[in-house]
Amino acid sequence: MNAKTFFRTLGFLLILLLVILISRENTQPAEFRFSMLFDKPVHASATFIYFAMFAVGVVGGTLLHNGGGGAGGGAKKK
């Protein structure tokens, strides 16, 4: 494992820890409004909403980081 991967993993874990700590403190129900996607507000616990936003960010970041181009995933040229 190189240093870049280690520090990225460490940063990811620190952000995940922050989300967990915020979620533990905010256990009351929350109302989430996103009029472009939902007609009515979504009523859920704040923990679920924080985790869902984190998951969307992780998936989006993964897709942006890995790209989707044609050259990836194949055998490396020598």
N, C-alpha and C positions, 0 to 999 in steps of 0.2 A: 504494500500500500504506500503510495507516495504522499508527500506532505499536503498537497492540494486536496486530495480525496479525504484525508484525515480532517483537515480544517473545515471542509464542507460538511462532513458528517457531524462534527462537533457543533457547528453553527446550526444545523438542522435540529439536533437534539436540544440545544438551548432554546430555540424557538418553540419546539414542542413542549418543553418544560414550562415556558411562559404561558402557552395556551392552557396547559393543565392547571397551573396555578390560578390563572384568571377564571377558569371554569369552576374551580373549587370554591371560589369566593362569591360567584354569581350564580346561585342555584335557583333563583326565583324565575317564574315564567317570563318570557319575553315575547314581544310582538315584532315580527320581521316583515317589513314591507318592501316589495320589489315589484312595482306595478307593470314592468315590461314582461314579467314572467308569470306572476300570480295576480288574479283579480282581487282576491281577498287576502288580508294579512295572515301570515303563518304564525300560529301560537304554539310555541315549544319552549322547552327549558333553555336558558342561556347557554348551558353546557353544550347542548346539541347544536345550537346555532354557531357557537365558536368553533366546534370541531368541524362542522360542515364547511365553514368558510376556510379553515385551515386545509381541509382535504381538497377543496377546489383549487386553492393556491398551489398545493403540492403537485396535483395532477397537471395544472397549467404550466408550472415551472418545469416539470419533467418533460412535457411535450415540447416546450420551447428549447430546452437544453438539448434534447436528443434529436430535434429536428424531425424531419419526415422525408428527407431527400432520398434520391435513388441510390447514392453511392454507399450508404451506410449498411452495416450488417454483413457485408460479404467478406471474402478472403482478402487479406491485405496484400498489396502489390509489393514485390521485392525490387 
